[in-house]
Amino acid sequence: MAIEPGTPEDLLEQAAARRAAPGRALARDAGPIAAAARGMAARLRRGGRLITFGDGAAAADAGHVAVEFTHPVIVGKRALPAISLAGDAAALGGPAGGSGPETGFAAQIRTFGRPGDIALGVLTGEDDRRVRDGLAAARELGLLTVALTAASPEEGGSSGPVAADHVLTAWCDDPLVARELHVTAYHLLWELVHVVLDEPEEAAPRAACDTGGTCVTCSDTAVPVHVTELRPGGLALVDTGEGVEEVSVALVEARVGDVVLVHAKEAIAVLGGGGDGS
């Protein structure tokens, strides 16, 4: 049935279309995301802590990241030390509330940060001076720095490059879509950190999916399935071998007949061909 302009279905199609290209761009950054997670895991293994911060709407994301690490939702996963500086109303409302090397998040990092810690800043393209100052202070102290940023694919971002050890960019000029991509990115970071921590410390890094179908970007619970039908809104029906389920294929370019790797109902890689072009 054709979708008429202005209907709820049409609006959903438009919303899905706005997310398609940025989602594929995030999937192409699987390598940098895995590298950031491995660096974070190395610090946490040695007793480091995760310190997160963000201004405005990004403050909520900074808090969300800290909660994910300290309150694991998967049985058997350890709680990891993490704290969000964005929730310290007393510090941010006082002298630390300004912008500069001795104020804002920079002042908090200098007070609480240790060289073995991790500083994760969330930048949304708004007034992110205090986040940048916090990351700069963290780098000076020797913390591992991770930045979640947003930038227009056409302009390359209007607020300039971010100085951090790992920069993970949501390539989208829609701030709401960029925040959705940030949510996906830091959930991947959380899962991958646990994947690395569960490895023997001397284990060699894995660069890509191994022959057993376990992918470094998805933890051991990912499963290969066959795409049987593509649906509107970046969705697809897949054959799991035990039945048919609906999953998201927004992050990959899948075709009917392809074998895709799915974790938490999200296809994260195309493992094999066989597509019929439909």
Backbone bond lengths (Angstrom), bond angles and torsions (degrees), N, CA, C in turn:
res aa  C-N    CA-C-N  psi(-1)  N-CA   C-N-CA  omega(-1)  CA-C   N-CA-C  phi
1 M - - - 1.464 - - 1.525 109.82 -
2 A 1.323 116.65 130.62 1.459 121.23 -179.24 1.524 110.87 -68.60
3 I 1.319 115.39 144.96 1.460 120.87 179.24 1.518 109.20 -93.87
4 E 1.312 117.21 123.43 1.456 121.70 -179.24 1.521 109.79 -84.10
5 P 1.368 116.81 139.41 1.459 120.37 178.80 1.520 110.52 -57.86
6 G 1.317 115.61 138.79 1.456 120.73 176.21 1.511 114.27 91.72
7 T 1.317 118.03 -9.13 1.453 120.47 178.95 1.526 109.59 -80.32
8 P 1.334 118.74 162.37 1.474 120.18 175.86 1.525 112.51 -56.12
9 E 1.342 116.43 -36.68 1.450 119.35 178.91 1.526 111.42 -63.81
10 D 1.350 115.64 -38.62 1.453 120.10 179.18 1.524 110.79 -65.31
11 L 1.325 116.67 -40.76 1.457 120.21 178.80 1.521 111.40 -64.13
12 L 1.326 116.53 -38.64 1.458 120.22 177.93 1.523 110.80 -65.77
13 E 1.339 116.54 -38.76 1.460 120.45 177.63 1.529 110.48 -62.48
14 Q 1.338 116.49 -43.77 1.459 120.15 179.25 1.527 111.29 -63.55
15 A 1.342 116.65 -41.24 1.467 120.39 179.05 1.518 110.74 -63.11
16 A 1.338 116.50 -41.18 1.467 120.08 179.24 1.522 110.63 -65.94
17 A 1.337 117.23 -38.15 1.461 120.98 -179.31 1.530 111.11 -64.30
18 R 1.348 116.94 -37.40 1.466 120.02 179.43 1.519 111.34 -64.95
19 R 1.321 117.81 -24.52 1.459 121.68 -176.98 1.524 113.51 -93.93
20 A 1.321 117.26 -14.24 1.466 120.58 -171.48 1.529 112.15 -64.14
21 A 1.326 117.86 -57.26 1.460 120.47 -176.66 1.530 112.29 -64.82
22 P 1.350 119.19 -46.35 1.471 118.23 176.28 1.525 112.49 -60.51
23 G 1.330 117.44 -35.30 1.456 120.31 178.22 1.517 111.75 -64.71
24 R 1.343 116.67 -42.27 1.463 119.81 177.71 1.529 110.76 -65.44
25 A 1.339 116.61 -36.09 1.464 119.99 178.16 1.527 110.41 -63.85
26 L 1.331 116.89 -39.65 1.466 120.30 177.39 1.527 110.38 -63.91
27 A 1.326 117.21 -40.15 1.466 120.51 179.13 1.527 110.62 -62.93
28 R 1.332 117.16 -35.36 1.468 119.67 178.79 1.522 111.80 -69.06
29 D 1.333 116.87 -17.63 1.464 121.22 178.57 1.518 112.16 -91.62
30 A 1.327 117.31 21.51 1.465 120.15 179.97 1.525 111.45 -57.37
31 G 1.341 116.74 -39.11 1.460 120.36 -179.95 1.513 112.99 -61.82
32 P 1.355 118.33 -52.92 1.465 119.57 177.21 1.527 113.53 -60.17
33 I 1.335 117.68 -36.43 1.461 120.03 178.18 1.524 109.79 -64.61
34 A 1.334 117.21 -44.58 1.460 120.94 178.80 1.524 111.04 -63.30
35 A 1.342 117.07 -38.69 1.461 120.31 179.42 1.532 110.94 -65.27
36 A 1.338 116.35 -40.90 1.462 119.74 178.05 1.527 110.77 -63.58
37 A 1.326 116.30 -42.24 1.459 120.07 -179.70 1.523 110.92 -64.33
38 R 1.324 117.19 -39.50 1.461 119.53 179.67 1.525 110.57 -65.56
39 G 1.326 117.11 -39.78 1.457 119.63 177.43 1.520 111.73 -65.41
40 M 1.336 116.61 -40.46 1.460 120.36 178.13 1.521 110.88 -64.20
41 A 1.331 116.69 -42.38 1.462 120.66 -179.32 1.524 111.21 -62.75
42 A 1.333 116.61 -37.73 1.463 119.85 179.42 1.527 110.65 -62.13
43 R 1.332 117.21 -41.45 1.468 120.43 178.23 1.529 110.92 -67.29
44 L 1.313 117.10 -44.57 1.467 121.04 -178.94 1.530 110.95 -64.88
45 R 1.313 117.07 -36.47 1.466 120.89 178.65 1.525 110.94 -61.70
46 R 1.338 115.91 -31.84 1.468 120.12 -178.55 1.527 112.85 -93.14
47 G 1.336 117.32 12.47 1.456 120.17 176.34 1.513 114.98 96.19
48 G 1.328 118.04 10.14 1.451 120.96 177.98 1.518 112.26 -74.10
49 R 1.316 116.04 166.68 1.460 122.60 179.49 1.525 109.32 -122.42
50 L 1.325 115.19 154.02 1.464 121.26 176.09 1.516 109.02 -97.36
51 I 1.334 116.81 124.54 1.467 122.93 178.66 1.521 107.55 -117.31
52 T 1.328 117.41 120.06 1.455 121.34 -175.71 1.531 110.42 -114.15
53 F 1.326 116.11 154.83 1.472 119.86 177.41 1.522 109.89 -163.21
54 G 1.318 114.92 152.18 1.459 122.93 177.84 1.517 108.70 -169.16
55 D 1.329 116.98 151.70 1.464 122.46 -179.06 1.522 110.70 -103.79
56 G 1.329 116.29 158.01 1.455 120.71 176.78 1.516 111.40 60.41
57 A 1.339 115.52 -134.06 1.463 119.71 179.51 1.513 111.70 -61.61
58 A 1.330 117.48 -29.04 1.466 121.05 -178.65 1.518 112.19 -68.84
59 A 1.325 118.32 -16.36 1.466 120.25 177.54 1.525 110.44 -61.82
60 A 1.335 116.12 -37.78 1.465 119.66 178.59 1.521 110.72 -65.33
61 D 1.338 117.29 -38.42 1.463 120.14 178.40 1.526 110.96 -67.54
62 A 1.332 117.02 -38.09 1.461 119.63 177.49 1.528 110.29 -60.72
63 G 1.331 116.16 -41.78 1.454 119.61 177.01 1.514 112.40 -65.35
64 H 1.340 116.08 -38.12 1.464 121.23 -179.96 1.530 110.63 -63.16
65 V 1.335 116.60 -42.89 1.459 120.15 178.95 1.527 110.14 -58.87
66 A 1.337 116.42 -48.00 1.468 120.17 -178.36 1.521 111.20 -61.17
67 V 1.331 116.77 -39.97 1.468 120.17 179.47 1.522 110.64 -63.84
68 E 1.336 117.66 -42.15 1.463 120.33 -179.28 1.526 111.05 -58.34
69 F 1.323 116.67 -41.47 1.461 119.83 -176.51 1.527 112.33 -76.29
70 T 1.329 117.93 -33.65 1.465 119.51 -177.01 1.516 113.24 -89.44
71 H 1.341 118.13 -19.53 1.466 121.73 -179.08 1.521 109.70 -128.08
72 P 1.347 118.02 75.50 1.470 120.27 -177.50 1.523 111.69 -62.67
73 V 1.336 115.64 137.22 1.465 120.44 -177.74 1.527 111.80 -93.67
74 I 1.331 117.88 -8.18 1.459 121.41 179.54 1.524 108.71 -99.55
75 V 1.313 115.74 125.60 1.462 120.88 -178.55 1.530 109.98 -59.23
76 G 1.322 116.22 132.08 1.456 121.14 178.18 1.511 114.03 97.10
77 K 1.351 117.47 -14.28 1.463 119.65 177.22 1.528 109.46 -84.37
78 R 1.323 116.18 139.14 1.458 120.29 -176.29 1.523 112.29 -77.61
79 A 1.322 116.38 150.94 1.460 120.86 171.14 1.525 107.99 -75.95
80 L 1.318 116.61 136.00 1.457 121.54 -178.59 1.526 109.86 -115.10
81 P 1.326 118.23 144.75 1.469 121.12 -175.27 1.524 112.11 -69.95
82 A 1.310 116.75 117.72 1.466 121.62 179.73 1.516 109.49 -149.56
83 I 1.330 115.63 146.90 1.457 121.05 178.96 1.517 109.09 -146.36
84 S 1.322 116.76 143.30 1.460 121.61 176.73 1.524 109.85 -101.29
85 L 1.319 116.90 123.67 1.462 121.06 176.79 1.521 111.49 -75.01
86 A 1.331 116.97 -19.29 1.467 120.64 -176.46 1.517 112.05 -68.87
87 G 1.330 117.67 -15.81 1.458 119.66 -178.91 1.514 113.77 -94.10
88 D 1.338 117.80 2.63 1.471 121.05 -179.27 1.520 109.33 -88.17
89 A 1.326 115.75 85.43 1.469 120.65 -176.69 1.518 111.70 -62.67
90 A 1.329 117.42 -36.17 1.462 120.18 -178.54 1.518 111.38 -63.76
91 A 1.338 116.34 -43.62 1.458 119.86 -178.60 1.522 111.27 -70.46
92 L 1.341 116.54 -44.85 1.458 119.70 -175.84 1.521 112.52 -74.74
93 G 1.317 117.37 -20.87 1.452 120.05 179.36 1.512 113.55 -88.18
94 G 1.348 117.20 -11.72 1.460 121.67 -179.32 1.506 111.43 -99.99
95 P 1.349 116.86 -145.54 1.460 120.18 -179.66 1.525 113.11 -58.68
96 A 1.327 116.47 -26.43 1.467 118.96 -179.54 1.526 112.23 -77.28
97 G 1.337 117.38 -1.04 1.450 119.63 -175.58 1.510 115.13 -78.37
98 G 1.335 118.03 -7.18 1.453 120.08 -178.81 1.507 112.61 -88.37
99 S 1.343 115.81 -164.70 1.450 121.83 179.68 1.516 108.84 -122.17
100 G 1.324 116.20 137.52 1.455 120.43 -178.68 1.508 110.79 143.54
101 P 1.335 117.01 172.27 1.464 120.53 -174.44 1.523 114.60 -64.46
102 E 1.343 118.54 -23.28 1.458 120.37 -178.10 1.522 111.92 -112.75
103 T 1.320 117.22 17.26 1.468 120.95 -178.67 1.522 109.73 -134.54
104 G 1.331 116.30 178.59 1.457 121.66 174.02 1.513 113.35 57.36
105 F 1.334 115.40 -145.64 1.456 120.80 -178.50 1.525 111.15 -65.33
106 A 1.335 118.10 -29.46 1.465 120.77 178.74 1.520 110.28 -60.50
107 A 1.345 116.77 -42.44 1.464 120.24 179.29 1.523 110.68 -64.50
108 Q 1.327 116.88 -40.26 1.463 120.04 178.93 1.525 111.54 -66.57
109 I 1.325 116.96 -40.85 1.464 120.85 178.33 1.527 109.70 -61.89
110 R 1.317 116.64 -43.59 1.467 119.76 -179.37 1.531 111.19 -66.02
111 T 1.325 116.61 -27.68 1.464 120.43 179.99 1.524 112.03 -81.24
112 F 1.337 117.01 -44.36 1.460 120.94 -171.54 1.528 114.22 -105.69
113 G 1.332 118.48 -21.79 1.453 121.11 -173.00 1.516 113.71 -73.78
114 R 1.344 115.39 148.04 1.450 122.95 174.64 1.515 108.58 -125.12
115 P 1.334 118.65 152.31 1.466 120.23 -176.18 1.520 114.56 -55.05
116 G 1.337 119.23 -28.59 1.451 121.32 -178.80 1.511 114.50 -86.19
117 D 1.334 118.11 1.94 1.459 122.26 -176.52 1.532 111.80 -84.52
118 I 1.333 114.69 178.29 1.464 123.21 177.42 1.524 108.28 -122.68
119 A 1.309 117.95 131.67 1.461 122.42 174.73 1.518 108.67 -110.56
120 L 1.326 116.94 120.90 1.465 121.80 178.97 1.529 108.84 -117.23
121 G 1.327 116.08 114.03 1.457 121.32 179.14 1.518 111.42 -106.95
122 V 1.331 115.81 138.81 1.465 121.55 179.54 1.520 108.20 -108.95
123 L 1.328 117.08 120.70 1.459 122.62 -178.39 1.518 108.85 -117.90
124 T 1.319 116.59 129.01 1.463 120.44 -175.84 1.523 113.49 -108.83
125 G 1.333 118.07 2.56 1.448 120.18 -178.00 1.511 113.13 92.07
126 E 1.350 116.68 -3.23 1.453 120.18 176.03 1.530 107.50 -84.44
127 D 1.322 119.01 -150.91 1.455 121.52 177.27 1.524 107.75 -76.40
128 D 1.333 116.31 95.85 1.455 120.30 -174.84 1.528 112.72 -109.90
129 R 1.344 116.94 25.85 1.464 119.67 -177.40 1.522 112.15 -59.74
130 R 1.332 116.93 -41.16 1.463 118.91 -177.35 1.529 110.83 -68.14
131 V 1.334 117.54 -32.54 1.462 120.50 177.72 1.528 109.72 -67.76
132 R 1.337 116.24 -43.68 1.463 120.31 177.64 1.524 111.15 -62.28
133 D 1.329 116.34 -41.17 1.461 119.88 177.97 1.529 110.64 -63.08
134 G 1.330 116.80 -39.17 1.453 120.52 178.48 1.518 112.00 -63.97
135 L 1.342 116.87 -42.70 1.458 120.74 178.27 1.527 110.68 -65.16
136 A 1.331 116.63 -38.84 1.466 119.93 179.14 1.533 110.66 -64.19
137 A 1.328 116.54 -42.90 1.464 119.99 178.12 1.522 110.95 -63.32
138 A 1.323 116.42 -39.10 1.463 120.69 179.71 1.527 111.02 -64.08
139 R 1.321 116.57 -41.84 1.466 119.84 178.91 1.527 110.82 -63.83
140 E 1.319 116.80 -38.80 1.467 120.37 178.86 1.526 111.58 -63.08
141 L 1.328 116.51 -34.71 1.465 121.09 -177.94 1.525 112.55 -84.38
142 G 1.322 118.18 -9.61 1.444 121.13 178.89 1.506 115.11 95.33
143 L 1.353 118.11 11.60 1.460 120.15 176.07 1.525 109.36 -72.43
144 L 1.323 116.84 152.09 1.456 120.74 168.80 1.518 107.57 -73.77
145 T 1.327 118.46 130.16 1.462 121.24 -176.12 1.519 111.36 -113.13
146 V 1.336 115.33 133.94 1.457 123.32 178.17 1.527 107.56 -128.46
147 A 1.315 117.86 129.64 1.459 122.60 179.92 1.518 110.57 -121.02
148 L 1.327 116.44 127.31 1.458 122.06 170.45 1.521 106.76 -99.96
149 T 1.321 116.83 114.52 1.456 120.84 -173.61 1.522 110.75 -120.84
150 A 1.321 115.66 170.30 1.458 122.50 175.23 1.518 108.08 -132.48
151 A 1.327 116.67 139.75 1.456 120.25 -178.56 1.512 109.83 -153.28
152 S 1.324 116.04 150.12 1.457 121.64 175.71 1.520 109.53 -73.72
153 P 1.326 118.19 131.93 1.469 119.65 178.34 1.519 112.20 -59.97
154 E 1.333 117.61 -32.31 1.460 121.34 -177.37 1.531 111.71 -77.72
155 E 1.337 116.36 -41.81 1.456 119.85 -172.81 1.519 112.74 -97.63
156 G 1.334 117.21 -13.87 1.455 119.66 -178.58 1.508 112.91 73.94
157 G 1.328 117.18 17.85 1.461 120.01 179.07 1.508 110.59 95.55
158 S 1.313 117.14 138.95 1.462 121.09 -177.74 1.513 112.66 -99.18
159 S 1.341 117.92 -11.31 1.465 119.40 -175.03 1.521 112.23 -101.86
160 G 1.329 118.48 7.84 1.448 121.57 175.35 1.508 112.69 86.68
161 P 1.348 116.40 164.59 1.463 120.99 -178.67 1.527 111.47 -66.47
162 V 1.320 115.06 154.97 1.462 121.87 179.68 1.510 108.70 -107.76
163 A 1.333 116.87 132.20 1.457 121.63 178.57 1.519 109.04 -88.12
164 A 1.344 116.54 109.03 1.460 121.80 178.50 1.517 108.05 -158.52
165 D 1.333 116.02 159.52 1.464 120.18 178.59 1.521 111.17 -66.52
166 H 1.328 116.71 -36.87 1.465 122.19 178.94 1.522 108.67 -132.99
167 V 1.325 116.97 118.88 1.464 122.13 178.85 1.524 108.08 -114.48
168 L 1.334 116.33 117.15 1.461 122.56 -179.87 1.518 107.57 -112.76
169 T 1.325 117.00 114.06 1.460 122.29 -169.78 1.516 112.13 -107.04
170 A 1.330 116.29 132.07 1.462 122.48 169.36 1.522 106.56 -87.86
171 W 1.332 117.10 108.52 1.464 121.06 -175.10 1.527 109.42 -83.78
172 C 1.327 115.02 81.02 1.463 120.47 -177.44 1.521 108.68 -160.43
173 D 1.341 116.52 138.71 1.459 119.65 178.38 1.526 112.63 -93.84
174 D 1.324 117.28 3.15 1.457 121.63 174.31 1.529 107.67 -93.63
175 P 1.338 119.21 111.98 1.471 120.24 -175.04 1.522 113.70 -61.35
176 L 1.328 117.78 -29.79 1.465 119.62 179.76 1.530 110.87 -71.05
177 V 1.331 116.44 -42.94 1.459 119.79 177.25 1.529 110.09 -66.20
178 A 1.346 116.28 -39.11 1.468 119.75 178.54 1.525 110.73 -59.86
179 R 1.319 117.02 -39.94 1.470 119.56 178.78 1.524 110.96 -66.77
180 E 1.325 117.62 -36.51 1.461 120.05 176.76 1.535 109.97 -62.74
181 L 1.320 117.04 -40.32 1.454 120.50 178.58 1.522 110.97 -67.33
182 H 1.338 116.77 -36.14 1.458 119.73 175.53 1.527 111.04 -61.52
183 V 1.334 115.90 -41.37 1.466 119.78 178.51 1.533 109.92 -59.39
184 T 1.335 116.26 -45.09 1.461 119.99 177.84 1.523 110.75 -61.70
185 A 1.343 117.20 -43.74 1.464 121.40 -176.72 1.517 111.71 -63.24
186 Y 1.339 117.31 -44.60 1.467 115.54 -176.00 1.521 112.44 -79.65
187 H 1.318 118.08 -20.73 1.461 117.83 170.15 1.527 110.51 -69.90
188 L 1.339 117.00 -38.28 1.456 120.12 174.63 1.527 110.77 -62.50
189 L 1.324 117.16 -41.99 1.460 120.37 177.73 1.525 110.46 -58.25
190 W 1.338 116.33 -44.68 1.464 120.46 -178.93 1.530 110.36 -60.94
191 E 1.330 116.56 -48.31 1.468 119.36 -178.23 1.518 111.59 -64.86
192 L 1.325 116.82 -42.85 1.455 120.00 -177.07 1.519 111.91 -68.93
193 V 1.317 117.49 -34.98 1.469 120.15 175.51 1.527 109.69 -57.98
194 H 1.330 116.47 -43.10 1.464 119.23 178.84 1.530 111.63 -68.14
195 V 1.330 117.43 -35.58 1.465 120.41 176.27 1.525 109.71 -58.78
196 V 1.339 116.20 -46.01 1.470 120.37 -179.07 1.525 110.61 -67.88
197 L 1.328 117.53 -41.98 1.465 120.30 -179.22 1.521 111.75 -64.89
198 D 1.328 117.00 -27.88 1.464 120.59 178.89 1.527 112.31 -79.90
199 E 1.336 117.50 -12.29 1.456 120.60 176.83 1.521 110.14 -77.52
200 P 1.337 117.97 154.72 1.473 119.54 168.11 1.517 109.20 -58.97
201 E 1.315 117.20 143.06 1.459 120.37 -173.88 1.518 112.39 -59.26
202 E 1.336 117.13 -29.55 1.454 120.12 -177.88 1.517 112.66 -88.68
203 A 1.355 117.16 2.64 1.464 119.57 -176.12 1.516 110.84 -62.66
204 A 1.310 115.44 141.03 1.464 119.94 178.72 1.509 110.03 -76.09
205 P 1.346 118.48 146.27 1.461 120.98 177.73 1.522 111.00 -61.41
206 R 1.321 116.22 144.04 1.460 121.66 174.92 1.516 109.23 -101.78
207 A 1.306 116.89 130.43 1.464 120.05 -174.04 1.514 112.57 -87.87
208 A 1.313 117.51 -23.29 1.466 118.48 -174.91 1.517 108.76 -160.79
209 C 1.344 116.36 -173.56 1.459 120.82 179.63 1.521 109.73 -61.60
210 D 1.338 117.33 134.38 1.451 119.65 177.80 1.529 109.75 -85.97
211 T 1.328 115.32 177.44 1.457 118.69 -174.22 1.514 112.53 -69.04
212 G 1.332 117.41 -15.01 1.454 119.73 178.65 1.508 113.19 -85.94
213 G 1.331 117.90 -1.46 1.449 120.46 177.29 1.508 114.62 88.03
214 T 1.352 117.91 9.60 1.459 120.18 177.58 1.514 108.33 -95.50
215 C 1.307 117.56 121.85 1.460 121.64 -172.42 1.519 110.89 -102.38
216 V 1.327 117.22 140.80 1.452 121.25 -179.05 1.524 111.66 -65.55
217 T 1.307 117.35 -18.37 1.459 119.93 -178.04 1.520 114.07 -93.67
218 C 1.336 117.86 7.74 1.463 115.43 -170.47 1.521 115.96 -143.28
219 S 1.310 120.36 -0.41 1.467 125.34 -176.80 1.518 110.75 68.39
220 D 1.337 115.47 173.27 1.457 120.57 -170.93 1.513 114.56 -75.23
221 T 1.320 118.58 -2.69 1.457 119.56 -177.79 1.522 112.37 -92.02
222 A 1.335 118.69 -0.92 1.461 121.01 178.66 1.528 109.80 -72.40
223 V 1.329 117.01 146.20 1.461 121.41 -177.99 1.522 110.36 -134.19
224 P 1.349 117.82 144.05 1.465 121.03 175.47 1.524 110.05 -81.67
225 V 1.318 116.53 137.02 1.463 121.83 179.61 1.526 108.59 -139.64
226 H 1.327 116.22 163.42 1.466 121.88 179.84 1.530 110.04 -101.66
227 V 1.324 116.28 132.14 1.466 121.38 176.90 1.523 108.55 -78.50
228 T 1.331 115.49 123.91 1.468 119.74 -179.45 1.527 112.47 -108.56
229 E 1.343 117.08 -21.97 1.472 119.54 -178.31 1.521 109.12 -159.94
230 L 1.328 116.78 134.22 1.461 122.02 173.84 1.516 109.28 -94.20
231 R 1.328 116.34 137.59 1.455 121.73 -177.93 1.524 110.34 -123.58
232 P 1.342 117.42 161.39 1.471 119.95 178.50 1.527 111.13 -61.87
233 G 1.331 115.09 158.11 1.456 120.44 175.18 1.507 114.33 79.24
234 G 1.350 117.71 22.12 1.451 120.54 178.96 1.510 114.03 72.36
235 L 1.323 117.73 27.20 1.451 122.92 -178.87 1.532 110.62 -111.33
236 A 1.331 115.62 164.93 1.459 120.26 178.16 1.521 109.40 -156.43
237 L 1.327 115.68 154.26 1.456 121.33 170.24 1.524 107.60 -94.76
238 V 1.332 116.86 136.72 1.450 120.96 -178.94 1.522 109.73 -130.61
239 D 1.321 114.38 149.95 1.463 121.87 176.25 1.520 107.83 -96.97
240 T 1.339 117.13 114.98 1.457 122.06 -177.56 1.521 112.70 -88.98
241 G 1.318 117.31 -5.22 1.451 120.76 -174.08 1.513 112.08 94.20
242 E 1.330 114.94 -19.27 1.462 120.87 177.56 1.520 111.66 -119.93
243 G 1.325 115.95 -0.50 1.452 120.59 -178.89 1.513 110.49 159.18
244 V 1.332 115.97 -175.52 1.463 122.39 -179.37 1.521 108.98 -110.05
245 E 1.337 116.41 133.59 1.456 121.42 178.80 1.524 109.38 -132.65
246 E 1.336 116.01 157.20 1.461 121.56 174.68 1.524 108.77 -98.30
247 V 1.330 116.46 130.85 1.456 121.77 179.72 1.519 109.29 -133.55
248 S 1.332 115.98 168.71 1.459 121.43 174.87 1.522 109.68 -90.54
249 V 1.335 116.07 135.67 1.463 121.54 173.65 1.528 110.07 -120.71
250 A 1.327 116.03 25.38 1.468 120.92 -175.89 1.521 112.56 -65.21
251 L 1.336 118.06 -25.46 1.463 120.67 -175.81 1.523 113.72 -91.51
252 V 1.328 117.46 -5.46 1.463 120.05 -177.74 1.528 109.93 -132.58
253 E 1.311 116.44 165.27 1.467 122.12 176.17 1.522 107.95 -102.92
254 A 1.312 116.22 82.36 1.459 122.00 -175.69 1.520 110.72 -97.92
255 R 1.327 115.24 150.99 1.459 122.45 175.31 1.518 108.88 -126.14
256 V 1.309 115.78 162.23 1.457 120.29 176.41 1.528 109.10 -59.48
257 G 1.323 116.47 130.92 1.456 121.84 -178.18 1.507 114.01 98.74
258 D 1.342 117.56 -16.70 1.462 120.56 178.91 1.522 111.32 -69.66
259 V 1.329 115.17 153.54 1.459 121.97 170.11 1.524 106.97 -100.13
260 V 1.333 116.70 121.28 1.459 120.97 -179.38 1.515 109.64 -119.70
261 L 1.332 115.17 152.35 1.462 121.33 177.13 1.520 107.93 -94.26
262 V 1.336 116.58 123.27 1.461 121.30 -174.07 1.525 110.16 -119.36
263 H 1.312 114.93 132.61 1.468 120.94 172.85 1.516 108.19 -133.00
264 A 1.328 116.57 130.39 1.464 122.51 178.63 1.529 111.02 52.80
265 K 1.356 115.10 42.08 1.465 122.94 177.57 1.527 113.28 66.10
266 E 1.345 118.05 20.23 1.460 122.51 177.82 1.523 108.09 -123.79
267 A 1.347 116.93 120.48 1.455 120.39 175.14 1.524 108.89 -73.80
268 I 1.336 116.41 126.92 1.472 119.51 -175.53 1.518 112.77 -117.69
269 A 1.323 118.09 -6.07 1.462 120.30 177.70 1.521 109.45 -163.25
270 V 1.344 115.40 148.70 1.460 121.76 172.39 1.522 107.07 -98.74
271 L 1.333 116.60 117.42 1.460 121.19 -174.66 1.519 113.32 -90.47
272 G 1.333 117.28 -28.63 1.450 118.87 -176.36 1.507 111.85 -156.54
273 G 1.325 115.47 160.64 1.456 120.61 -178.64 1.498 112.11 -86.27
274 G 1.296 114.42 -154.14 1.457 120.44 -175.55 1.502 111.33 110.68
275 G 1.387 115.47 3.55 1.453 118.66 179.52 1.514 111.65 -65.90
276 D 1.319 115.39 146.10 1.470 119.20 -179.58 1.525 112.31 -100.68
277 G 1.396 114.42 6.66 1.450 118.11 176.81 1.499 115.29 84.05
278 S 1.341 118.07 -1.04 1.463 119.61 -178.05 1.505 110.25 -83.57
